[in-house]
Amino acid sequence: MTETIHQILGIIGIIAGIAFPVMLIVLLANLKKRQTDPKGFRQIVTAVIAVTLLNAGTNIAYFAMSVQKYSRFDTGQLEVMELTSADLHDGVWDTRITKTDAGENLSPQLQWDPVEGAACYAVYMVDESADHWLHWKQMGFTETELPSGFAPGACYIGPYPPEGTHVYMVYVLALRSDRCGNLGRLDAPNADVTEMLQSLDVKEDGSTGNVIAYGYLTGTYSAQK
């Protein structure tokens, strides 16, 4: 229900936003009616004011619901999963997972214990050194041991730092339902990773609490000279 109201407010806001300039044009076109038809002119002014208030009100309500929708996500309240990878050694990712001349562009091996109540899992791999560049986004799977190369090409682009040493974070989240958010553009910079994780926490009815637990790994990889 909350999600439906949120969508309705967005639609009303769009309609009111389109109607406002139209009503303003009508008002300007009828300025002469101030003398010849004051009652009709007052009705036009009233309509313009009503559309203006409707536009402002729906936009404020939509924004407030958007903030409420995501503000309750707090990893501090979640169970922490122990996540391991055979492709991470001494804090450095193996070359085989990279999309470089020496790499094989294979998603890293991951493993964790099953989480009670989880219907499925989601994984993100983000380059924290390059505006949250997204290298892996895969959702809706039930496996808790992902072999190297588990991700299809549409979900994974291995690290390929142009220069220097980059920090790559892998997040795995356990979800109550298989309804998954879809924020984040693969192989492109993104907003803060928290926004991507928050999108997974929203249930079908618009309430939060879809994420049961999460785990993460941190590793670096340096550009090869």
C-alpha positions in Angstrom: 0.0 0.0 0.0 2.8 2.4 0.9 4.5 1.8 -2.4 1.2 2.4 -4.3 0.7 5.7 -2.5 4.3 6.7 -3.3 3.7 5.9 -7.0 0.3 7.8 -7.1 1.9 10.9 -5.5 4.6 10.8 -8.2 2.0 10.6 -11.0 -0.1 13.4 -9.5 3.0 15.5 -9.1 3.9 15.0 -12.8 0.4 16.0 -13.9 0.3 19.0 -11.6 3.7 20.1 -12.9 2.5 19.9 -16.5 -0.8 21.7 -15.6 0.9 24.6 -13.9 2.5 26.3 -16.9 -0.7 25.7 -18.9 -2.8 27.4 -16.3 -0.3 30.2 -16.1 -0.6 30.8 -19.8 -4.4 30.8 -19.5 -4.1 33.4 -16.7 -1.9 35.7 -18.7 -4.2 35.3 -21.7 -7.2 36.4 -19.7 -5.7 39.4 -17.9 -8.2 41.7 -19.6 -11.0 39.9 -17.9 -10.1 41.6 -14.7 -12.3 44.5 -15.8 -14.8 42.9 -18.1 -15.4 39.6 -16.2 -13.9 39.9 -12.7 -15.7 36.8 -11.4 -14.4 34.6 -14.3 -10.9 36.1 -13.7 -11.0 35.2 -10.0 -12.0 31.6 -10.9 -8.9 31.4 -13.2 -6.7 32.8 -10.4 -8.2 30.3 -7.9 -7.5 27.4 -10.3 -3.8 28.5 -10.7 -3.4 28.8 -7.0 -5.0 25.3 -6.5 -2.7 23.7 -9.1 0.4 25.4 -7.5 -0.5 24.2 -4.0 -1.2 20.7 -5.4 2.1 20.6 -7.2 4.0 21.8 -4.1 2.1 19.5 -1.7 2.5 16.3 -3.8 6.2 17.0 -4.4 6.8 17.5 -0.6 4.9 14.4 0.3 6.7 12.3 -2.4 10.1 13.5 -1.1 9.1 12.8 2.5 8.0 9.3 1.6 11.2 8.7 -0.4 13.3 9.7 2.6 11.2 7.5 4.9 11.5 4.6 2.5 15.3 4.5 2.7 16.2 6.2 6.0 15.5 3.1 8.2 18.2 0.9 6.6 20.9 0.4 9.2 23.6 -2.3 8.8 24.3 -2.0 12.5 21.0 -3.8 13.2 21.8 -6.7 10.9 23.4 -10.0 11.4 26.9 -10.1 10.0 27.8 -13.0 7.7 31.3 -14.4 7.6 32.3 -14.2 4.0 35.4 -15.8 2.5 37.0 -16.0 -1.0 39.6 -18.3 -2.4 40.5 -15.5 -4.8 41.6 -13.1 -2.1 45.0 -13.5 -0.6 46.6 -11.1 2.0 44.1 -8.4 1.1 44.8 -8.6 -2.7 42.5 -10.0 -5.3 43.9 -12.6 -7.7 44.7 -11.5 -11.2 42.4 -14.1 -12.6 39.3 -12.2 -11.6 40.3 -9.1 -13.5 39.5 -7.9 -16.9 43.1 -7.3 -17.9 45.5 -8.9 -20.4 46.7 -11.2 -17.6 43.2 -11.9 -16.1 40.4 -14.2 -17.1 37.5 -11.9 -16.2 36.0 -14.5 -13.8 33.8 -13.4 -10.8 35.6 -14.4 -7.6 34.8 -17.5 -5.6 32.7 -16.7 -2.5 31.4 -18.7 0.4 29.3 -18.1 3.5 27.0 -20.1 5.8 23.2 -20.2 4.9 21.2 -17.6 6.7 18.0 -18.7 8.4 14.9 -17.2 6.7 16.7 -16.0 3.6 14.8 -16.7 0.4 17.8 -15.6 -1.8 21.0 -13.6 -1.9 22.4 -10.6 -3.7 26.0 -9.6 -4.4 27.7 -6.3 -5.3 31.3 -5.6 -6.1 32.3 -2.0 -6.0 35.5 -0.1 -6.7 35.6 2.4 -3.8 38.5 4.2 -5.4 36.6 5.2 -8.6 33.3 6.8 -7.6 31.7 3.4 -6.6 32.4 1.9 -10.0 30.2 -1.2 -10.1 31.8 -4.4 -11.3 29.4 -7.1 -10.1 25.6 -6.9 -9.6 23.7 -10.2 -9.3 20.5 -11.0 -7.4 18.0 -13.7 -6.7 20.2 -16.7 -6.4 20.0 -19.2 -3.6 23.6 -20.7 -3.6 25.8 -20.0 -0.6 29.0 -21.1 -2.3 29.7 -19.4 -5.6 32.5 -20.9 -7.7 34.9 -18.8 -9.6 33.2 -17.5 -12.8 29.7 -18.0 -11.3 28.5 -14.6 -12.6 27.4 -14.4 -16.3 28.9 -11.7 -18.4 25.8 -9.5 -18.1 26.4 -9.3 -14.3 30.2 -9.1 -14.0 33.0 -7.0 -15.4 36.3 -7.7 -13.6 38.5 -5.0 -12.2 40.8 -3.1 -14.7 42.3 -0.2 -12.8 43.8 2.3 -15.2 46.5 3.3 -12.7 47.5 2.9 -9.1 46.0 0.7 -6.5 42.2 0.4 -6.2 40.1 -0.9 -3.4 37.3 -3.4 -4.4 34.5 -4.2 -1.9 32.3 -7.3 -2.3 29.0 -7.2 -0.5 26.7 -10.2 -0.1 23.2 -9.7 1.4 20.6 -12.2 2.6 17.1 -11.3 1.6 13.7 -12.4 3.0 12.0 -12.3 -0.4 13.2 -12.6 -4.0 12.0 -9.1 -4.7 15.3 -7.3 -5.4 16.2 -3.7 -6.0 17.8 -2.8 -9.2 19.8 0.3 -8.5 23.3 0.6 -9.8 24.8 0.7 -13.3 27.2 -2.1 -14.1 30.7 -1.0 -15.4 30.0 2.6 -14.5 30.3 5.1 -11.6 27.4 5.2 -9.1 26.1 7.0 -6.1 27.2 5.9 -2.7 26.9 2.1 -2.4 24.5 2.5 0.6 21.8 3.6 -1.8 22.2 0.4 -3.8 22.1 -1.7 -0.7 19.0 0.2 0.6 17.1 -0.6 -2.6 17.3 -4.3 -1.6 15.8 -3.6 1.8 12.4 -2.5 0.5 9.6 -5.1 0.5 6.7 -5.4 -2.0 4.4 -3.3 0.2 7.0 -0.5 0.5 8.1 -1.3 4.0 11.7 -2.0 4.9 13.3 -5.0 6.5 14.0 -7.2 3.4 17.7 -7.5 4.3 18.3 -10.1 7.0 22.1 -10.2 7.1 25.1 -9.0 5.1 28.8 -9.8 4.7 31.6 -8.0 3.0 35.2 -8.4 1.8 37.8 -5.8 1.1 40.7 -6.3 -1.4 43.0 -4.3 -3.5 44.3 -4.6 -7.0 47.0 -2.5 -8.7 47.3 -1.5 -12.3 50.0 -3.6 -14.0 52.9 -1.8 -15.5 
